[in-house]
Amino acid sequence: MSDYEMEKQTQQVEEGKELLIRYGCEPPIAFRAGNFAADRNTFRALKGNGISMDSSYNASASKGAGKISETGINDLTEFDGVWEFPVTNFI
């Protein structure tokens, strides 16, 4: 996801959401970027599509963690109206 500008991310999320609904699923409320490759624009794209939870933060994945938080996160954190549930924790 982070390879794309926010407009393209928004379109991709919208398309995926519409496909799930078309095939009988409830509207999604959670998301995880493939390869954990999210950035702050991903949260804005999710918020714009009514998705309020994400689990794309993985401190051990080199592609996206630094694009989400330069200081790292270790707990539930809100970014741009979307709750991030990190999938890894380190002490």
C-alpha positions as CSV (number, residue, x, y, z in Angstrom):
1,M,0.0,0.0,0.0
2,S,2.7,2.5,1.0
3,D,4.0,2.5,-2.6
4,Y,0.9,4.4,-3.6
5,E,-0.4,7.9,-3.0
6,M,-3.4,8.3,-0.7
7,E,-5.9,8.7,-3.6
8,K,-4.8,5.3,-5.1
9,Q,-4.9,3.7,-1.6
10,T,-8.4,5.0,-1.1
11,Q,-9.5,3.6,-4.4
12,Q,-7.9,0.2,-3.7
13,V,-9.5,-0.1,-0.3
14,E,-12.9,1.0,-1.7
15,E,-12.6,-1.6,-4.5
16,G,-11.7,-4.4,-2.0
17,K,-14.6,-3.4,0.3
18,E,-17.1,-3.4,-2.6
19,L,-15.9,-6.8,-3.8
20,L,-16.4,-8.3,-0.3
21,I,-19.9,-6.8,0.0
22,R,-20.8,-8.0,-3.5
23,Y,-19.9,-11.5,-2.6
24,G,-22.1,-11.5,0.5
25,C,-19.8,-10.3,3.3
26,E,-20.7,-7.7,5.8
27,P,-18.9,-4.4,5.2
28,P,-15.3,-4.8,6.6
29,I,-14.3,-2.9,9.7
30,A,-10.7,-4.1,9.9
31,F,-7.7,-4.2,7.5
32,R,-4.1,-5.4,7.2
33,A,-1.8,-4.2,4.4
34,G,-0.1,-7.0,2.5
35,N,3.6,-7.4,3.5
36,F,2.7,-5.0,6.4
37,A,3.4,-2.2,3.9
38,A,1.2,0.6,5.3
39,D,1.9,4.2,5.9
40,R,0.0,7.1,7.5
41,N,-1.9,7.6,4.2
42,T,-3.3,4.1,4.6
43,F,-5.1,5.2,7.8
44,R,-6.6,8.1,6.0
45,A,-7.7,5.8,3.1
46,L,-9.3,3.4,5.6
47,K,-11.0,6.2,7.5
48,G,-12.5,7.5,4.3
49,N,-13.9,4.0,3.6
50,G,-15.4,3.6,7.1
51,I,-12.8,1.1,8.3
52,S,-11.8,1.8,11.9
53,M,-9.3,-0.9,12.7
54,D,-5.9,-2.0,11.3
55,S,-3.2,-4.5,12.1
56,S,-0.5,-3.4,9.6
57,Y,2.1,-2.4,12.2
58,N,4.8,-5.0,12.6
59,A,8.0,-3.7,14.1
60,S,10.0,-6.6,12.6
61,A,8.7,-5.9,9.0
62,S,11.1,-3.5,7.3
63,K,8.6,-2.3,4.7
64,G,6.1,-0.3,6.7
65,A,6.8,0.0,10.4
66,G,8.8,3.2,10.1
67,K,6.3,4.8,7.8
68,I,3.6,4.4,10.5
69,S,5.6,5.4,13.6
70,E,9.2,6.6,13.8
71,T,9.3,5.9,17.5
72,G,7.6,2.5,17.4
73,I,4.4,1.4,19.0
74,N,3.7,-1.4,21.5
75,D,0.0,-1.0,22.2
76,L,-3.3,0.0,20.7
77,T,-2.8,3.4,19.1
78,E,-5.1,5.7,17.2
79,F,-3.8,7.2,14.0
80,D,-6.0,9.6,12.0
81,G,-9.2,8.1,13.3
82,V,-8.2,4.4,12.8
83,W,-7.1,2.1,15.7
84,E,-3.9,0.3,15.1
85,F,-3.5,-3.1,16.8
86,P,0.2,-3.9,16.4
87,V,0.9,-7.6,15.7
88,T,4.2,-7.7,17.4
89,N,5.5,-6.6,20.8
90,F,9.1,-6.2,21.9
91,I,10.5,-5.3,25.3
